[in-house]
């Protein structure tokens, strides 16, 4: 008699098909969670029960219901909770075309939208989706309609969180779109970004605004648009008030870009503390900000170095700092070369001054 052996199906490890993988023990998980709850007074946190990924059909149903004015807000809140649950949910929401639905709500605030809170909710979801490059390009749109929509949100909303999310979305989009699209940015966008720097609504928003301005500055007439938006005096004030290293680095980086044009240099020199605060950052923070400060001074000395500017640079101690910079290996050879060039440019006004200490005077380039 032949005994037929019953086939047994066991969980298999995908990376090693011959290795048995034990099924999850739900009873053990519940016991551990109960123990965590009992010992909560000792600082032990209860870990959550893993949730199953939301199906695409559920997401599609929510997106369809957002078209109804009576259901929109409820659906948007549920959609945001789904997005925040897991990265898998984020990918699923983007994959079913949520970008089109959400951007439509932001782009058409007067189309059956009863309050700006729904627009804010849609922006929050788009921010937390951490969209792919393809999603970000789709969000930008053919003619940059979404940029205009976010600019209007930044202008009218009292929700600082929504403004911060808008800046971050703009920064992410500008990193992936074509240069010609970056060149087409409107002046009022730069006015709103400058206002965010003034109001300092949050450190994240400030950093995102600075990164965005640094990224778009070299393209087209954006440098002029940023200067005309009043950014230079705002950046100088930020240097006077801020002590955070990363923000100081970014402010000097942007100031360097803006001082490559005549209007930018004029605005820096117009500010009573412009040259002073830039020169103070040499040796004060780290080599990177010192390098940017020297580059700003180089642009000023080369292109805007009239008699009064040259005198002011000397009175502020710029000459002594540059001489000292040539004595130490602090910022690298390129920055030292910039310092040497500045000193050579105005040697006639500076070199024979008795105010330069002898130990620094010996470093003055011939």
MARTORMAR-429269 format. One line per 5 residues: their letters; for each residue x, y, z of N, C-alpha, C. Coordinates in steps of 0.02 Angstrom, whole numbers, plus 50000, padded with zeros to 5 digits. Layout:
N
A = X:Y:Z:X:Y:Z:X:Y:Z  ...
This chain:
366
XXXXX = 50042:49940:50000:50000:50000:50000:50044:50062:50000  50029:50109:49956:50066:50171:49950:50030:50225:49990  50067:50253:50038:50037:50306:50078:50051:50374:50045  49999:50408:50029:50007:50474:49997:50025:50526:50050  50082:50557:50040:50106:50607:50087:50072:50674:50074
XXXXX = 50045:50702:50128:50009:50765:50122:50060:50822:50112  50047:50864:50063:50092:50921:50048:50083:50975:50101  50139:50999:50126:50137:51051:50179:50165:51116:50152  50128:51170:50159:50150:51236:50136:50173:51276:50197  50236:51293:50199:50264:51333:50254:50285:51401:50228
XXXXX = 50282:51452:50271:50307:51518:50249:50380:51513:50228  50396:51546:50174:50464:51542:50146:50496:51611:50147  50559:51612:50166:50597:51675:50163:50612:51691:50091  50595:51751:50068:50603:51769:49998:50676:51770:49976  50721:51793:50020:50791:51797:50001:50825:51728:50002
XXXXX = 50799:51683:50043:50826:51614:50047:50768:51566:50049  50746:51537:49993:50686:51495:49990:50690:51432:50031  50749:51412:50054:50756:51350:50093:50755:51363:50168  50749:51426:50186:50749:51445:50256:50678:51458:50278  50656:51424:50331:50588:51431:50357:50579:51498:50392
XXXXX = 50524:51531:50377:50509:51594:50410:50447:51586:50453  50455:51597:50518:50400:51588:50565:50345:51639:50553  50282:51619:50558:50227:51667:50551:50227:51715:50609  50200:51775:50600:50198:51824:50654:50156:51798:50713  50180:51807:50773:50145:51785:50833:50105:51843:50862
XXXXX = 50041:51847:50845:49999:51903:50867:49988:51901:50942  49983:51840:50971:49973:51835:51043:50033:51863:51081  50093:51848:51056:50154:51873:51088:50156:51950:51084  50136:51976:51026:50136:52049:51018:50089:52082:51067  50029:52052:51076:49980:52081:51122:50005:52078:51194
XXXXX = 50039:52023:51212:50067:52016:51280:50120:52070:51293  50163:52081:51243:50215:52132:51250:50184:52202:51256  50132:52215:51215:50099:52280:51219:50065:52290:51287  50036:52237:51315:50005:52241:51381:50058:52256:51434  50115:52223:51428:50170:52235:51475:50194:52307:51471
XXXXX = 50199:52334:51409:50219:52404:51400:50169:52451:51433  50104:52436:51428:50053:52478:51458:50057:52477:51533  50068:52418:51562:50073:52411:51634:50134:52449:51661  50188:52450:51622:50250:52482:51645:50259:52552:51615  50204:52583:51594:50209:52650:51564:50237:52701:51613
XXXXX = 50224:52691:51678:50249:52738:51728:50325:52739:51732  50357:52686:51706:50430:52682:51706:50461:52712:51643  50419:52743:51602:50444:52775:51541:50444:52730:51480  50411:52672:51485:50409:52625:51428:50349:52641:51385  50361:52650:51321:50308:52667:51274:50280:52605:51240
XXXXX = 50215:52605:51231:50182:52548:51198:50189:52557:51122  50217:52507:51089:50224:52512:51016:50158:52495:50982  50142:52529:50927:50076:52521:50895:50071:52456:50857  50009:52435:50847:49996:52376:50805:50005:52396:50732  50046:52358:50695:50057:52375:50624:49992:52374:50585
XXXXX = 49983:52424:50544:49922:52429:50503:49935:52403:50433  49885:52373:50404:49890:52350:50336:49888:52410:50289  49926:52407:50234:49924:52462:50185:49853:52473:50158  49836:52535:50147:49770:52550:50120:49768:52531:50046  49713:52503:50024:49708:52481:49955:49699:52541:49909
XXXXX = 49718:52532:49846:49711:52586:49797:49638:52603:49785  49594:52554:49790:49523:52568:49779:49496:52614:49834  49520:52605:49896:49499:52650:49950:49523:52721:49938  49585:52727:49914:49613:52793:49901:49574:52827:49844  49560:52789:49791:49523:52816:49735:49454:52840:49755
XXXXX = 49422:52802:49801:49356:52822:49826:49360:52889:49864  49412:52897:49905:49421:52959:49941:49433:53018:49893  49474:53006:49843:49489:53059:49795:49426:53079:49756  49384:53029:49739:49322:53043:49704:49275:53084:49747  49274:53068:49813:49228:53103:49858:49251:53175:49873
XXXXX = 49315:53190:49861:49338:53259:49872:49305:53308:49823  49274:53282:49770:49240:53324:49722:49173:53350:49749  49151:53317:49803:49088:53339:49834:49104:53391:49889  49075:53450:49885:49089:53502:49935:49074:53480:50007  49022:53437:50016:49002:53415:50082:49049:53363:50112
XXXXX = 49084:53327:50069:49128:53273:50092:49202:53291:50089  49217:53346:50056:49287:53362:50039:49333:53364:50101  49315:53402:50150:49360:53411:50207:49371:53346:50245  49318:53309:50255:49323:53244:50289:49369:53197:50251  49362:53196:50185:49403:53151:50143:49477:53173:50143
XXXXX = 49488:53238:50142:49556:53263:50143:49591:53246:50208  49555:53252:50264:49585:53235:50329:49601:53160:50332  49557:53120:50307:49569:53047:50306:49628:53031:50261  49632:53065:50205:49687:53054:50158:49754:53074:50189  49754:53128:50227:49816:53149:50261:49838:53097:50312
XXXXX = 49791:53068:50349:49807:53016:50398:49837:52955:50364  49810:52938:50305:49836:52880:50267:49907:52894:50245  49920:52953:50220:49987:52971:50196:50038:52969:50253  50018:52991:50312:50064:52994:50369:50078:52925:50400  50037:52875:50382:50045:52809:50413:50107:52772:50389
XXXXX = 50123:52777:50325:50180:52737:50301:50204:52762:50233  50266:52745:50216:50293:52762:50151:50258:52725:50095  50235:52664:50111:50199:52625:50060:50134:52661:50041  50101:52688:50091:50039:52726:50077:50054:52788:50035  50110:52821:50050:50129:52880:50011:50136:52861:49937
XXXXX = 50171:52806:49924:50180:52785:49854:50115:52766:49821  50071:52735:49859:50006:52715:49831:49963:52776:49814  49964:52826:49858:49924:52887:49847:49949:52923:49785  50015:52928:49777:50042:52961:49718:50027:52921:49654  50031:52854:49660:50023:52811:49602:49953:52814:49571
XXXXX = 49902:52828:49613:49834:52829:49586:49815:52898:49559  49862:52945:49557:49847:53009:49527:49822:53062:49574  49839:53057:49638:49814:53105:49687:49840:53176:49674  49898:53181:49642:49927:53247:49629:49879:53291:49589  49847:53263:49539:49800:53301:49498:49741:53327:49539
XXXXX = 49712:53282:49581:49655:53301:49621:49673:53356:49672  49729:53347:49705:49748:53394:49758:49770:53461:49729  49806:53459:49674:49827:53522:49643:49768:53560:49616  49716:53524:49594:49655:53558:49569:49623:53598:49625  49621:53570:49686:49592:53605:49743:49631:53669:49758
XXXXX = 49698:53664:49755:49740:53722:49770:49736:53774:49714  49733:53749:49651:49731:53795:49593:49664:53830:49585  49611:53801:49613:49544:53829:49602:49509:53841:49669  49533:53887:49709:49505:53896:49776:49433:53922:49777  49410:53949:49721:49341:53974:49720:49292:53925:49689
XXXXX = 49318:53866:49670:49275:53817:49637:49247:53768:49689  49188:53785:49717:49153:53743:49766:49193:53733:49830  49243:53773:49844:49281:53768:49906:49254:53821:49954  49232:53798:50012:49198:53844:50058:49247:53882:50103  49308:53857:50112:49355:53891:50156:49427:53875:50135
XXXXX = 49472:53918:50157:49543:53908:50141:49572:53848:50178  49537:53824:50229:49562:53766:50267:49567:53704:50223  49524:53699:50172:49529:53642:50126:49590:53647:50082  49606:53708:50061:49668:53719:50022:49728:53703:50065  49728:53726:50128:49783:53711:50174:49792:53636:50184
XXXXX = 49736:53601:50189:49739:53528:50198:49769:53494:50137  49750:53516:50078:49777:53487:50016:49852:53500:50010  49874:53559:50029:49945:53576:50027:49984:53532:50077  49955:53522:50136:49987:53480:50186:49997:53409:50160  49946:53382:50126:49952:53314:50099:50007:53311:50046
XXXXX = 50007:53360:50001:50059:53361:49948:50129:53366:49978  50136:53404:50032:50201:53410:50064:50223:53344:50094  50178:53310:50130:50196:53248:50164:50202:53188:50117  50179:53196:50056:50186:53141:50007:50260:53129:49988  50303:53180:49995:50373:53175:49973:50376:53148:49901
XXXXX = 50347:53187:49856:50335:53165:49788:50400:53148:49750  50394:53103:49703:50449:53086:49659:50462:53143:49610  50516:53139:49572:50530:53191:49522:50473:53198:49472  50446:53140:49452:50390:53141:49404:50330:53177:49434  50317:53162:49498:50260:53194:49531:50270:53269:49539
XXXXX = 50331:53289:49555:50346:53361:49563:50339:53398:49497  50362:53367:49442:50355:53399:49377:50282:53405:49357  50243:53354:49373:50171:53357:49359:50138:53412:49401  50162:53419:49462:50134:53470:49507:50148:53540:49481  50207:53551:49453:50225:53616:49426:50176:53637:49371
XXXXX = 50156:53588:49330:50109:53602:49276:50144:53629:49214  50107:53635:49160:50136:53656:49097:50159:53729:49099  50121:53772:49131:50138:53843:49132:50151:53869:49203  50167:53825:49248:50182:53846:49316:50121:53871:49354  50062:53843:49338:50001:53866:49372:50004:53854:49447
XXXXX = 50034:53798:49466:50036:53782:49538:50081:53830:49576  50133:53855:49544:50177:53905:49576:50136:53968:49592  50096:53989:49544:50053:54047:49555:50004:54035:49612  49976:53974:49614:49928:53957:49666:49961:53959:49735  50021:53931:49741:50057:53932:49805:50075:54003:49825
XXXXX = 50092:54045:49776:50108:54115:49791:50047:54150:49820  49989:54137:49792:49927:54167:49818:49912:54141:49889  49926:54077:49901:49917:54049:49968:49961:54085:50018  50025:54096:49999:50072:54131:50042:50051:54203:50055  50016:54233:50007:49994:54302:50014:49935:54309:50062
XXXXX = 49887:54262:50057:49823:54273:50091:49813:54233:50154  49847:54176:50162:49832:54134:50218:49863:54159:50283  49828:54147:50338:49855:54163:50404:49887:54101:50436  49886:54046:50399:49912:53982:50423:49987:53978:50408  50029:53989:50458:50101:53989:50447:50127:53921:50426
XXXXX = 50095:53868:50450:50116:53801:50431:50105:53790:50356  50048:53813:50331:50033:53807:50260:50083:53848:50218  50102:53906:50242:50152:53947:50207:50220:53910:50205  50238:53879:50261:50301:53842:50264:50300:53783:50216  50243:53747:50214:50237:53691:50167:50241:53715:50095
XXXXX = 50212:53774:50081:50213:53801:50013:50284:53815:49991  50324:53845:50035:50394:53859:50019:50432:53795:50005  50422:53744:50047:50457:53681:50038:50438:53647:49973  50373:53650:49955:50351:53621:49891:50383:53658:49833  50385:53724:49838:50417:53764:49784:50490:53746:49776
XXXXX = 50525:53739:49833:50596:53721:49831:50606:53653:49796  50564:53604:49814:50570:53538:49784:50556:53539:49710  50506:53578:49689:50489:53582:49618:50545:53615:49578  50574:53668:49605:50627:53704:49569:50690:53662:49558  50698:53611:49599:50756:53567:49593:50751:53518:49535
XXXXX = 50690:53509:49508:50681:53458:49455:50655:53486:49389  50628:53547:49388:50600:53573:49326:50656:53600:49281  50638:53615:49219:50686:53640:49170:50707:53712:49185  50769:53731:49166:50792:53800:49179:50746:53854:49151  50717:53841:49092:50674:53892:49063:50613:53905:49107
XXXXX = 50591:53854:49144:50535:53863:49190:50556:53902:49252  50618:53892:49273:50645:53930:49331:50651:54003:49312  50669:54018:49250:50677:54087:49227:50611:54125:49224  50556:54088:49221:50490:54121:49211:50456:54139:49277  50490:54132:49333:50459:54147:49398:50441:54221:49402
XXXXX = 50383:54235:49432:50357:54304:49435:50387:54342:49494  50393:54409:49487:50422:54450:49541:50385:54444:49608  50318:54436:49606:50282:54435:49670:50297:54373:49711  50323:54319:49679:50345:54261:49717:50404:54280:49761  50451:54318:49733:50510:54337:49772:50492:54386:49828
XXXXX = 50440:54426:49817:50416:54471:49870:50390:54430:49929  50352:54377:49914:50324:54335:49967:50379:54295:50003  50429:54271:49966:50484:54235:49998:50524:54282:50043  50534:54344:50022:50568:54393:50064:50528:54408:50127  50462:54410:50120:50419:54423:50178:50424:54366:50229
XXXXX = 50431:54305:50204:50439:54248:50249:50505:54253:50287  50557:54277:50253:50622:54287:50287:50616:54341:50341  50577:54393:50327:50567:54447:50375:50529:54422:50436  50475:54385:50424:50431:54364:50478:50457:54304:50517  50505:54267:50487:50535:54210:50521:50482:54164:50552
XXXXX = 50437:54140:50510:50381:54101:50535:50403:54034:50565  50459:54007:50542:50487:53946:50572:50557:53936:50543  50602:53904:50581:50669:53890:50554:50668:53850:50489  50622:53802:50484:50617:53761:50423:50597:53804:50364  50549:53849:50374:50526:53893:50320:50581:53940:50299
XXXXX = 50619:53966:50347:50674:54011:50332:50727:53975:50290  50746:53915:50310:50797:53878:50273:50772:53859:50204  50708:53839:50199:50680:53820:50134:50679:53881:50087  50660:53939:50114:50659:54000:50073:50729:54019:50049  50778:54014:50093:50847:54030:50074:50873:53981:50021
XXXXX = 50859:53917:50031:50881:53866:49982:50849:53878:49915  50784:53895:49916:50749:53909:49853:50778:53969:49818  50791:54023:49854:50819:54084:49823:50890:54072:49797  50930:54034:49834:50998:54018:49811:50995:53977:49747  50947:53930:49745:50942:53885:49687:50920:53920:49623
XXXXX = 50874:53969:49629:50847:54001:49569:50884:54065:49551  50926:54090:49597:50959:54155:49587:50998:54161:49522  51038:54111:49502:51079:54120:49441:51041:54121:49375  50977:54102:49376:50941:54093:49312:50906:54156:49290  50916:54174:49226:50880:54230:49197:50890:54294:49235
XXXXX = 50835:54330:49247:50837:54393:49284:50817:54384:49357  50821:54322:49381:50799:54309:49450:50840:54348:49501  50905:54358:49487:50947:54394:49533:50920:54466:49543  50902:54498:49488:50874:54566:49491:50807:54565:49526  50766:54515:49512:50699:54511:49543:50706:54504:49619
XXXXX = 50755:54465:49641:50764:54456:49714:50787:54521:49746  50832:54557:49712:50856:54622:49739:50797:54671:49742  50758:54674:49689:50701:54720:49686:50648:54703:49737  50646:54639:49758:50598:54619:49810:50619:54642:49879  50679:54673:49884:50702:54699:49948:50739:54649:49990
XXXXX = 50768:54598:49959:50799:54544:49997:50865:54564:50030  50904:54609:49999:50972:54623:50025:50970:54652:50095  50933:54705:50110:50931:54730:50179:50904:54679:50229  50859:54636:50205:50832:54583:50249:50887:54533:50266  50929:54517:50218:50984:54470:50230:51036:54500:50276
XXXXX = 51050:54565:50267:51098:54599:50312:51071:54598:50383  51007:54613:50392:50977:54611:50459:50980:54541:50489  50971:54490:50446:50975:54421:50470:51045:54405:50496  51096:54430:50462:51165:54420:50485:51177:54454:50553  51145:54511:50563:51153:54547:50626:51119:54512:50685
XXXXX = 51064:54476:50670:51023:54447:50723:51034:54373:50734  51052:54337:50681:51053:54263:50684:51119:54236:50710  51114:54182:50750:51174:54149:50776:51180:54076:50751  51132:54054:50711:51133:53985:50688:51180:53978:50627  51228:53934:50634:51281:53928:50584:51254:53915:50514
XXXXX = 51208:53868:50507:51184:53849:50440:51148:53907:50406  51108:53945:50444:51072:54002:50415:51121:54056:50394  51172:54068:50435:51223:54118:50418:51259:54098:50353  51275:54035:50347:51308:54011:50286:51265:54024:50224  51199:54008:50229:51155:54017:50172:51143:54091:50156
XXXXX = 51137:54132:50208:51128:54204:50196:51188:54233:50159  51248:54215:50180:51308:54240:50146:51313:54212:50075  51292:54150:50066:51293:54120:49999:51247:54160:49952  51187:54177:49977:51139:54215:49936:51163:54286:49925  51191:54318:49977:51217:54385:49970:51273:54388:49918
XXXXX = 51316:54336:49918:51369:54333:49868:51340:54332:49798  51288:54292:49788:51255:54289:49722:51226:54357:49703  51193:54390:49750:51161:54453:49735:51211:54509:49723  51269:54505:49755:51321:54557:49746:51359:54549:49681  51341:54499:49642:51371:54492:49575:51338:54541:49526
XXXXX = 51284:54573:49547:51253:54624:49505:51258:54692:49539  51258:54746:49499:51268:54814:49525:51215:54834:49576  51152:54815:49562:51097:54834:49607:51105:54800:49675  51129:54739:49674:51139:54703:49737:51194:54735:49779  51249:54753:49747:51304:54787:49783:51281:54855:49810
XXXXX = 51242:54891:49770:51218:54956:49791:51174:54950:49853  51132:54899:49855:51088:54888:49913:51129:54869:49975  51182:54830:49965:51224:54812:50022:51259:54874:50051  51286:54917:50007:51322:54976:50029:51274:55029:50057  51211:55027:50036:51162:55075:50061:51145:55060:50134
XXXXX = 51149:54996:50153:51134:54977:50221:51191:54999:50267  51175:55033:50320:51226:55059:50365:51273:55007:50394  51248:54944:50401:51288:54891:50430:51310:54839:50379  51297:54852:50315:51310:54802:50263:51381:54776:50261  51429:54821:50248:51499:54801:50244:51525:54776:50312
XXXXX = 51503:54809:50365:51528:54792:50432:51510:54720:50451  51446:54701:50440:51425:54635:50462:51456:54580:50419  51466:54595:50354:51499:54545:50311:51571:54534:50333  51607:54589:50346:51677:54582:50365:51684:54547:50433  51635:54557:50477:51637:54525:50543:51633:54449:50539
XXXXX = 51603:54423:50486:51594:54350:50480:51659:54314:50461  51711:54352:50441:51776:54320:50426:51807:54298:50492  51823:54234:50496:51852:54202:50556:51802:54192:50613  51739:54213:50604:51692:54209:50660:51652:54144:50663  51636:54114:50606:51590:54057:50606:51628:53993:50588
XXXXX = 51649:53989:50525:51686:53931:50500:51718:53951:50434  51760:53910:50405:51792:53928:50341:51743:53944:50285  51687:53907:50281:51640:53918:50225:51609:53988:50225  51580:54011:50281:51555:54081:50282:51610:54132:50271  51670:54119:50297:51726:54166:50286:51742:54172:50212
XXXXX = 51739:54116:50178:51752:54116:50105:51701:54158:50069  51636:54149:50087:51583:54188:50055:51590:54262:50070  51609:54278:50131:51618:54349:50150:51673:54381:50109  51729:54345:50099:51784:54371:50058:51761:54382:49986  51721:54336:49960:51696:54343:49891:51650:54404:49884
XXXXX = 51610:54416:49936:51567:54476:49934:51611:54539:49934  51661:54540:49977:51706:54598:49980:51744:54607:49915  51760:54551:49882:51795:54554:49817:51751:54589:49765  51687:54569:49762:51642:54600:49714:51634:54675:49727  51629:54693:49791:51622:54763:49808:51686:54802:49791
XXXXX = 51744:54774:49809:51807:54809:49797:51822:54817:49723  51804:54766:49684:51820:54767:49612:51773:54812:49572  51709:54807:49587:51659:54841:49544:51628:54904:49575  51633:54910:49642:51602:54968:49675:51650:55003:49722  51715:54995:49710:51766:55021:49755:51782:55094:49745
XXXXX = 51734:55138:49756:51749:55210:49752:51786:55232:49816  51803:55295:49819:51844:55321:49874:51813:55309:49942  51747:55323:49948:51714:55316:50014:51710:55242:50034  51698:55198:49986:51694:55126:50001:51762:55099:50024  51815:55120:49987:51883:55098:50005:51901:55123:50075
XXXXX = 51882:55184:50091:51896:55212:50157:51858:55173:50211  51794:55158:50197:51753:55121:50245:51781:55051:50258  51803:55017:50205:51831:54951:50213:51893:54953:50258  51933:55005:50251:51993:55011:50293:51973:55024:50365  51925:55069:50375:51903:55087:50443:51871:55028:50480
XXXXX = 51841:54983:50442:51808:54924:50472:51857:54869:50489  51920:54877:50470:51970:54826:50485:51973:54771:50433  51942:54783:50375:51943:54733:50322:52015:54719:50299  52055:54771:50292:52124:54764:50267:52165:54720:50314  52159:54732:50379:52196:54691:50427:52175:54618:50425
XXXXX = 52110:54606:50418:52086:54537:50415:52112:54501:50352  52112:54537:50297:52135:54507:50234:52210:54492:50239  52248:54537:50269:52320:54524:50278:52331:54463:50323  52292:54458:50376:52298:54400:50421:52278:54336:50386  52228:54342:50342:52205:54283:50304:52261:54254:50261
XXXXX = 52306:54298:50236:52362:54275:50196:52415:54239:50238  52414:54251:50303:52464:54220:50347:52443:54151:50370  52379:54136:50370:52354:54072:50398:52320:54033:50343  52321:53968:50350:52287:53924:50303:52217:53908:50330  52170:53953:50318:52103:53947:50349:52049:53930:50298
XXXXX = 52050:53964:50241:51995:53956:50193:52016:53921:50128  52079:53906:50120:52101:53875:50058:52133:53925:50011  52166:53899:49960:52206:53940:49915:52164:53988:49874  52105:53968:49852:52064:54011:49810:52042:54074:49847  52022:54065:49910:52001:54123:49950:52061:54168:49966
XXXXX = 52119:54137:49979:52179:54177:49992:52197:54219:49930  52186:54189:49871:52201:54226:49810:52153:54285:49801  52089:54274:49819:52041:54330:49817:52061:54386:49864  52083:54367:49925:52105:54417:49973:52165:54456:49947  52211:54420:49916:52271:54453:49888:52251:54502:49833
XXXXX = 52204:54482:49791:52182:54526:49736:52149:54590:49763  52109:54582:49817:52076:54641:49846:52129:54690:49871  52180:54664:49906:52232:54707:49933:52273:54741:49878  52284:54706:49823:52321:54736:49767:52280:54791:49733  52214:54780:49728:52171:54829:49693:52179:54899:49722
XXXXX = 52181:54904:49788:52181:54969:49821:52243:54978:49864  52298:54951:49840:52362:54958:49877:52381:55031:49887  52367:55073:49838:52384:55144:49843:52351:55178:49902  52291:55156:49920:52254:55188:49975:52269:55155:50042  52289:55091:50040:52295:55053:50102:52366:55038:50125
XXXXX = 52412:55026:50076:52475:54995:50094:52519:55037:50140  52519:55102:50131:52564:55144:50169:52533:55173:50233  52475:55145:50252:52442:55171:50311:52478:55148:50374  52485:55194:50422:52517:55178:50485:52471:55139:50532  52407:55132:50512:52359:55097:50554:52363:55021:50548
XXXXX = 52400:54996:50498:52407:54924:50490:52463:54901:50536  52451:54853:50582:52503:54827:50625:52562:54800:50584  52622:54806:50612:52682:54786:50575:52680:54712:50556  52657:54670:50603:52656:54598:50588:52609:54581:50531  52557:54622:50520:52511:54612:50463:52537:54648:50401
XXXXX = 52568:54705:50411:52595:54743:50354:52645:54700:50315  52682:54658:50348:52731:54615:50314:52698:54566:50267  52634:54554:50277:52598:54508:50232:52567:54543:50172  52569:54610:50171:52537:54646:50116:52571:54628:50050  52532:54604:50001:52562:54582:49937:52593:54641:49899
X = 52649:54627:49868:52683:54680:49830:52653:54684:49760
